[in-house]
Amino acid sequence: MSKAFMLKPDLNYLNLDSDNALFQLNVAQLVEEALKNGEGTLADSGALAIDTGKFTGRSPKDRFIVCDDITQDTVWWGDINIKIDAHHFDSLFNKITAHLNQKDFYVRDAYACADETYKTTIRVVTETAYQNLFANNLFLRFGEEEEVVGQPEWTIIAAPTFLADPAVDGTRQPNFSILNFTKKMILVGGSGYTGEIKKGIFSVLNFILPEQRKTLSMHCSANVGKDGDTAIFFGLSGTGKTTLSADPERGLIGDDEHGWSDDSVFNFEGGCYAKCVDLTAEKEPQIYNAIKFGALLENINYFPHTRTVDFCNIDKTENTRVAYPINYIDNAILPSIAGMPKNIFFLTADAFGVLPPISKLTPGQAMFHFISGYTAKVAGTEAGVTEPQLTFSACFGKAFMPLHPTRYASLLGEKMQKHKVNVWLINTGWSGGAYGVGKRMKLAYTRAMIAAALKGEFENIAFEADPVFGLCIPVGCPNVPAEILNPRNTWADPKEYDVKASELALAFINNFKQFEAYASEEMLASVPKVVENAH
């Protein structure tokens, strides 16, 4: 029997029977367990393919934080951070551990934060082997001789088949995700979606680092050039955060979650969790080539009668995913840590076709767009549904931010000013018209614009100001047609553009009202101007 099967951690603090624990299984053992348990199948690439069940994404309305002495006066309570009482947590803890004690379960010790100064040890207890494989891929892995000595700092318990009783347990539905900062535990029940595990720890670090360590936590990807120039990419799901940071010319620090300290930008994670919809080897070779044995595919479909993944098939969900260790990317930086950033990119997929494909932001505009966190999602794929949905997510990660957004914004502002960072707004969405009329910006053009910014090629190019948003738009860019740089020029009827631009500006203005009381003069000066005659 392997060393992994024989090792038994002390689980007394969890009321769990160590005899039932399969501890620190390696990748092959976890895949074997998953197949034996009927949790999934092997794709022809060698990756394990599983379905996460009823939930193919996070359930933000079912995420709770225990209200206690630590959180009562610090957490930004509301529809994102929902209160739950400690006694409900304790009751659910007893029930979920009793549920796991009736079967074998999987235990993995890992850690978060590549910077040793911030290293946070984690124990992940999962009902299924595939969830444990996910934890292996996404968190930082100990070396063969390393282990957590005694109790880890944080523990996650995840059991998809355990359902809460809302009438008794204080939850909204049978599924739940609960953070307890006093007991340093996360409980996930009723959902097999692995993103709940990942975002649970991200939420924890989003509280601890700014609140207790005065360090900025960020929902972003990051990479570094051969000369040591770090770049940060903020963006919500679907804006290109993972894709654009996976650049063969630059080393990947990480694709989703980072800290920015006084000396470094560091990855929280040890892996990537990439969207798979329409994935091809030509468009995204690094991600495509990472789908091999050890990778975990979620909610994909095969071509009929094969084990070949049809990445265009989204019958189960648009949110098809793959989770893999960061070293599956050829040019990953290990350990995942680098120096101060020179460029920050805010990514938005503007379905209104209004924002320019690239613009340079002043410090005030940078703070305004950071706290706005704008993108747009297409409402659906049903016939006749063409209206995009506006999404504003403060700090490009409101769903994972336990503190008030201004806490993160002020930290970012201080760092941008201190290190004189260039900040760019990148629209990866529509050009030449809104969704349904215009076309999505070509990935090759977006890559060329980012490359130009990173190489300093805009330093000798003139800029023109957009009258509504005040954004500085370059008049030229290497390897990009000049006519697409100013979005108004790409519309068949510029007056229609003016109307849509004013609509979007008004949405920004209305969203920003909740932050006006906290805003600096620079931020207030960056609020868009509605064009009076645009109707």
C-alpha positions in Angstrom: 0.0 0.0 0.0 1.3 3.5 -0.9 2.5 5.9 1.7 -0.5 8.2 0.8 -3.1 5.5 1.8 -1.3 4.7 5.1 -0.9 8.3 6.4 -3.7 9.3 8.7 -4.1 12.9 9.8 -5.5 13.8 13.2 -9.1 14.7 12.5 -10.4 14.8 16.0 -10.9 18.6 15.8 -13.4 17.8 13.0 -15.2 15.0 14.8 -14.2 12.8 11.8 -13.0 9.2 11.9 -9.4 9.1 10.6 -9.9 5.4 9.7 -12.3 6.6 6.9 -9.8 9.1 5.5 -8.0 8.6 2.2 -5.2 11.1 2.8 -3.0 12.9 0.3 -3.7 10.5 -2.6 -1.6 11.3 -5.6 -3.1 12.2 -9.0 -3.2 8.6 -10.4 -4.9 7.3 -7.2 -7.5 10.1 -7.2 -8.3 9.4 -10.9 -8.6 5.7 -10.1 -10.9 6.4 -7.2 -13.1 8.7 -9.2 -13.5 6.1 -12.0 -14.1 3.3 -9.5 -16.8 5.5 -7.8 -18.5 6.3 -11.1 -17.8 10.0 -10.7 -16.5 10.5 -14.3 -14.8 9.2 -17.4 -11.4 9.6 -19.0 -11.4 11.8 -22.1 -9.1 10.7 -25.0 -6.7 13.5 -23.8 -6.3 11.6 -20.5 -8.1 14.3 -18.5 -10.8 13.2 -16.0 -14.2 14.4 -17.1 -17.0 14.8 -14.5 -20.4 16.5 -14.1 -20.9 18.7 -11.1 -24.6 17.8 -10.9 -27.4 20.3 -10.3 -25.0 23.2 -9.9 -22.7 24.1 -12.8 -21.7 27.4 -11.2 -21.5 29.1 -7.9 -24.7 29.9 -6.0 -24.0 33.4 -4.6 -27.4 33.7 -2.8 -26.4 30.7 -0.8 -23.1 31.9 0.5 -23.0 32.9 4.1 -20.6 34.4 6.6 -20.9 33.7 10.3 -21.6 36.9 12.1 -19.4 37.0 15.2 -16.9 39.3 17.1 -14.5 39.2 14.1 -16.9 39.9 11.4 -19.8 41.9 12.9 -18.3 45.4 12.4 -15.9 44.6 9.5 -17.8 42.7 6.9 -19.8 44.6 4.2 -23.1 42.9 5.0 -25.8 42.8 2.3 -26.9 40.7 -0.6 -23.3 39.6 -1.3 -22.2 38.8 2.3 -25.2 37.2 4.0 -25.2 36.8 7.8 -25.8 33.4 9.4 -25.7 32.7 13.2 -22.9 30.7 14.8 -25.3 28.1 16.2 -26.6 27.3 12.7 -23.0 26.8 11.6 -22.3 24.5 14.6 -25.4 22.5 13.9 -24.5 22.1 10.2 -20.9 21.2 11.1 -22.1 18.4 13.3 -24.5 17.1 10.6 -22.0 17.3 7.7 -19.3 15.5 9.7 -21.7 12.8 10.8 -22.7 12.4 7.1 -19.0 11.9 6.1 -18.3 9.5 8.9 -20.7 7.0 7.3 -18.3 6.5 4.3 -14.8 6.9 3.1 -13.8 10.5 2.3 -10.7 12.3 0.9 -8.4 14.6 2.8 -5.8 16.8 1.2 -3.3 19.2 2.9 -2.2 22.1 0.8 -1.7 25.8 1.1 -2.4 29.2 -0.5 -0.1 32.2 -1.3 3.1 31.6 -3.1 4.9 34.3 -1.1 6.2 32.6 2.1 5.3 35.6 4.2 1.6 35.0 3.5 1.6 31.2 3.3 -1.8 29.9 4.6 -2.1 26.1 5.2 -5.4 24.5 4.2 -6.9 21.0 4.8 -9.6 20.0 2.3 -12.0 17.2 3.3 -14.2 16.1 0.3 -16.9 13.5 -0.2 -15.7 12.8 -3.8 -12.3 12.0 -5.3 -12.8 14.6 -8.1 -13.2 17.4 -5.6 -9.9 16.3 -4.0 -8.3 16.3 -7.4 -9.5 19.8 -7.9 -8.0 20.9 -4.6 -4.7 19.3 -5.6 -4.7 21.1 -8.9 -5.9 24.6 -7.7 -4.1 25.0 -4.3 -0.4 25.1 -3.8 1.1 21.6 -3.3 3.5 20.5 -0.6 6.7 18.7 -1.6 7.0 15.0 -0.9 8.6 15.5 2.5 6.4 18.5 3.6 3.3 18.2 5.6 1.1 20.3 7.8 2.3 20.0 11.4 -0.7 19.7 13.6 -3.9 21.5 12.7 -3.9 23.6 9.5 -4.9 27.3 9.6 -8.1 26.7 7.6 -10.2 23.7 6.9 -12.7 23.1 4.1 -15.4 20.4 4.3 -17.3 19.8 1.0 -20.1 17.2 0.7 -22.3 17.4 -2.4 -24.8 14.8 -1.2 -25.4 16.5 2.2 -28.4 18.7 2.1 -29.4 21.3 4.7 -32.9 21.7 6.0 -33.6 25.4 5.4 -36.4 25.6 8.0 -34.0 24.3 10.7 -30.5 25.2 9.5 -31.0 28.9 8.6 -30.1 28.4 4.9 -32.1 29.6 1.9 -32.0 26.2 0.1 -30.6 22.8 0.8 -27.2 23.9 -0.7 -24.9 26.3 1.1 -21.4 27.6 1.5 -20.5 29.1 4.9 -17.4 30.9 6.0 -16.5 31.0 9.8 -13.6 33.3 10.5 -13.5 32.4 14.2 -13.3 28.7 13.7 -11.4 29.1 10.4 -13.6 26.7 8.6 -15.6 26.6 5.3 -18.6 24.3 4.9 -19.9 23.5 1.4 -23.0 21.2 1.1 -25.5 20.3 -1.5 -23.3 21.4 -4.5 -20.7 19.5 -6.4 -19.5 22.6 -8.2 -15.8 22.8 -7.4 -15.6 26.6 -7.7 -17.3 26.9 -4.3 -14.1 25.4 -2.8 -11.8 27.7 -4.7 -13.8 30.9 -4.1 -14.3 30.0 -0.4 -10.5 30.4 0.2 -10.4 33.5 -2.1 -13.0 35.1 0.1 -11.1 34.3 3.2 -7.9 35.9 1.8 -9.9 38.9 0.6 -10.8 39.5 4.3 -7.5 38.5 6.0 -5.0 40.2 3.7 -6.5 43.8 3.6 -8.0 43.7 7.1 -5.1 42.1 9.0 -2.1 42.4 6.8 -2.6 45.7 4.9 -2.0 43.8 1.6 -4.2 44.1 -1.5 -6.0 41.0 -2.6 -7.0 41.0 -6.3 -9.3 39.1 -8.6 -6.9 39.2 -11.5 -4.5 37.3 -13.7 -0.8 38.2 -13.8 2.3 37.6 -16.0 5.8 38.8 -16.3 8.1 39.6 -19.2 11.7 38.6 -19.8 12.8 41.9 -18.3 10.9 41.3 -15.1 8.0 43.7 -16.0 4.9 42.4 -14.3 1.4 43.0 -15.8 -1.9 42.5 -14.0 -5.2 41.7 -15.7 -8.5 42.5 -13.9 -11.7 41.2 -15.3 -14.9 39.3 -14.7 -15.8 35.9 -16.1 -15.8 35.9 -19.9 -13.6 39.0 -20.4 -10.4 37.1 -21.3 -8.5 37.2 -18.0 -7.2 33.7 -18.3 -6.8 33.8 -22.1 -4.9 37.1 -22.3 -2.5 36.3 -19.4 -1.5 33.0 -21.1 1.0 34.6 -23.4 3.8 32.5 -24.9 6.1 35.5 -24.8 5.6 36.0 -21.0 5.8 33.9 -17.9 2.5 33.1 -16.2 2.3 34.1 -12.5 -1.3 33.0 -12.2 -4.7 33.3 -13.9 -7.2 34.4 -11.2 -6.2 35.4 -7.7 -3.2 37.4 -6.4 -1.9 39.5 -3.6 0.1 42.7 -4.0 2.4 43.3 -1.1 5.1 45.9 -0.5 7.7 43.7 -2.3 5.8 41.4 -4.7 2.8 40.3 -6.7 2.1 36.7 -5.8 -0.4 34.0 -6.8 -2.8 32.6 -4.2 -3.1 29.4 -6.1 -1.2 26.5 -7.6 -3.3 26.0 -10.7 -5.7 27.4 -13.2 -9.5 27.1 -13.7 -10.1 28.0 -17.3 -13.3 28.3 -19.3 -13.5 25.7 -22.1 -16.3 27.0 -24.3 -15.2 27.1 -28.0 -11.7 26.2 -26.9 -9.3 25.4 -29.8 -5.6 24.6 -30.1 -5.2 27.5 -32.5 -6.8 30.2 -30.3 -5.6 29.2 -26.9 -2.8 26.6 -27.3 -1.5 26.8 -23.8 -4.8 26.0 -22.2 -5.7 23.4 -24.8 -2.4 21.6 -24.3 -2.9 21.6 -20.5 -5.9 19.3 -20.9 -4.1 16.0 -20.2 -3.9 13.3 -17.5 -4.3 15.0 -14.2 -6.5 17.8 -15.5 -10.1 17.9 -14.5 -12.8 18.7 -17.1 -16.2 19.9 -15.8 -19.6 19.6 -17.5 -18.3 19.1 -21.0 -19.8 16.9 -23.7 -18.2 14.4 -26.0 -18.7 14.1 -29.7 -21.2 11.2 -30.1 -19.7 7.7 -29.6 -16.3 9.1 -28.8 -14.2 10.3 -25.8 -13.2 13.4 -27.7 -14.5 16.6 -26.1 -16.8 18.9 -28.2 -15.8 22.2 -26.7 -18.6 24.0 -28.7 -21.3 21.9 -27.1 -22.7 23.8 -24.2 -25.9 21.7 -23.7 -25.1 21.3 -20.0 -23.8 24.8 -19.3 -21.9 27.7 -20.9 -19.6 27.4 -17.9 -17.6 24.4 -19.0 -14.3 24.4 -17.2 -10.9 22.7 -16.9 -8.8 22.7 -13.7 -5.0 21.9 -14.0 -1.8 22.6 -12.0 0.0 25.7 -13.1 3.0 23.7 -14.2 0.9 22.3 -17.0 1.5 25.7 -18.6 5.0 25.6 -20.2 6.1 29.1 -19.2 4.6 29.2 -15.7 6.7 31.1 -13.2 7.5 28.8 -10.2 7.3 29.8 -7.5 4.5 32.1 -8.7 5.8 35.4 -7.5 7.2 38.5 -9.3 8.0 42.1 -8.7 6.1 45.4 -8.9 3.7 45.8 -11.9 4.4 48.3 -14.7 1.0 47.9 -16.4 -2.5 47.1 -15.2 -5.3 46.1 -17.7 -9.0 46.4 -16.8 -10.8 43.9 -19.1 -14.4 44.4 -20.0 -16.6 42.6 -22.6 -18.8 45.6 -23.6 -21.8 44.1 -25.4 -23.0 47.6 -26.3 -20.1 48.3 -28.6 -19.4 51.6 -26.9 -16.1 51.4 -25.1 -12.8 51.6 -27.2 -10.8 48.5 -27.6 -7.9 50.1 -25.8 -7.7 53.4 -23.8 -5.3 54.8 -21.3 -6.7 55.8 -17.9 -5.7 58.7 -15.6 -5.4 57.7 -11.9 -8.9 59.1 -11.2 -10.3 57.1 -14.1 -8.5 54.0 -13.0 -10.1 54.2 -9.5 -13.5 55.0 -11.1 -13.4 52.0 -13.4 -11.9 49.7 -10.7 -14.8 50.4 -8.3 -17.3 50.2 -11.1 -16.1 46.8 -12.4 -18.1 46.9 -15.6 -18.8 44.2 -18.1 -21.9 43.0 -20.0 -23.2 39.6 -20.5 -25.4 38.4 -23.4 -28.8 37.8 -21.9 -29.3 34.3 -23.5 -29.2 32.2 -26.6 -32.9 31.9 -27.1 -34.4 33.2 -30.4 -35.1 36.9 -30.3 -33.2 37.6 -27.1 -30.6 40.1 -28.2 -30.4 42.6 -25.3 -27.2 42.4 -23.3 -27.2 42.5 -19.5 -25.2 45.2 -17.7 -23.0 43.9 -14.9 -21.2 46.1 -12.4 -19.1 44.1 -9.9 -17.0 46.4 -7.7 -13.2 45.7 -7.8 -13.9 43.2 -10.6 -14.9 40.6 -7.9 -17.7 41.9 -5.7 -19.0 38.4 -5.1 -15.9 37.4 -3.3 -15.2 40.6 -1.3 -16.1 40.5 2.4 -15.0 44.1 3.0 -16.4 47.3 1.6 -15.2 47.9 -2.0 -13.6 51.2 -1.0 -11.1 49.3 1.2 -9.7 47.5 -1.9 -10.0 50.6 -4.1 -8.0 52.8 -1.7 -5.2 50.1 -1.4 -5.0 49.8 -5.2 -4.9 53.6 -5.5 -2.0 53.9 -3.1 -0.1 51.3 -4.9 -0.7 52.7 -8.4 0.4 56.1 -7.3 3.5 54.9 -5.4 4.8 52.7 -8.3 3.6 55.0 -11.2 1.7 52.1 -12.9 0.2 52.5 -16.4 -3.5 51.6 -16.3 -5.4 50.6 -19.5 -9.0 49.8 -20.2 -9.4 47.0 -22.7 -12.7 46.2 -24.4 -12.8 42.5 -25.5 -16.5 42.8 -26.4 -18.2 44.2 -29.4 -17.2 46.7 -32.1 -19.2 48.2 -35.0 -22.5 48.0 -33.1 -24.0 46.4 -30.1 -24.4 42.6 -29.7 -26.5 41.3 -32.5 -25.2 44.0 -35.0 -21.5 44.4 -34.3 -18.8 41.8 -34.0 -16.7 40.6 -31.1 -13.3 42.1 -31.1 -10.7 39.8 -32.6 -8.5 38.1 -30.1 -5.5 38.7 -32.3 -6.2 42.5 -32.2 -6.6 42.5 -28.5 -3.3 40.6 -28.0 -1.6 43.1 -30.3 -2.9 46.1 -28.4 -1.8 44.6 -25.0 1.6 43.8 -26.5 2.0 47.4 -27.7 1.2 48.7 -24.2 3.7 46.3 -22.6 6.4 47.3 -25.0 5.9 51.0 -24.5 4.9 51.5 -28.2 2.2 54.0 -27.3 4.7 56.5 -25.9 5.2 58.1 -29.2 1.6 57.8 -30.5 -1.0 60.6 -30.2 -4.2 60.1 -28.2 -7.6 61.6 -28.7 -10.2 62.1 -25.9 -13.6 60.4 -26.0 -16.2 63.0 -25.2 -18.5 60.8 -23.1 -16.2 58.7 -20.9 -13.1 61.0 -21.2 -11.0 58.1 -22.2 -7.7 58.6 -24.0 -7.8 56.6 -27.2 -4.6 56.0 -29.3 -4.9 57.0 -32.9 -2.7 54.1 -34.0 -1.4 50.7 -32.9 1.0 48.3 -34.5 -0.7 45.3 -36.2 -4.2 46.7 -35.6 -6.3 48.6 -38.2 -6.5 52.2 -37.1 -10.2 52.5 -38.0 -11.3 50.2 -35.2 -9.5 52.1 -32.4 -12.3 54.8 -32.0 -15.5 52.9 -31.5 -17.8 55.7 -32.9 -16.0 55.4 -36.3 -16.9 51.7 -36.5 -20.7 52.2 -36.3 -22.7 52.6 -39.6 -24.6 55.4 -38.0 -22.5 57.5 -35.5 -25.7 59.0 -34.0 -26.9 55.6 -33.0 -23.5 55.2 -31.3 -24.1 58.4 -29.4 -27.4 57.2 -28.1 -26.0 53.9 -26.9 -22.9 55.6 -25.4 -25.2 57.9 -23.4 -27.3 54.9 -22.2 -24.1 53.2 -21.0 -22.8 56.4 -19.4 -26.1 56.8 -17.5 -25.8 53.2 -16.2 -22.2 54.0 -14.9 -23.5 57.2 -13.2 -26.4 55.4 -11.5 -24.2 52.5 -10.3 -21.5 54.9 -9.0 -24.0 56.8 -6.7 -23.5 54.1 -4.0 -19.8 55.1 -3.9 -20.0 58.9 -4.3 -19.8 59.6 -0.5 -16.4 57.7 -0.4 -15.0 59.1 -3.7 -12.0 61.4 -4.2 -12.2 64.5 -6.3 -10.2 62.7 -9.0 -12.7 59.8 -9.1 -15.7 62.2 -9.2 -14.1 64.1 -12.1 -13.9 60.8 -14.0 -17.7 60.1 -14.0 -18.9 59.9 -17.6 -20.8 62.9 -19.2 -24.1 62.2 -20.8 -24.4 63.9 -24.2 -27.6 66.0 -24.1 -28.6 65.7 -27.7 -28.0 61.9 -27.9 -31.6 60.8 -28.5 
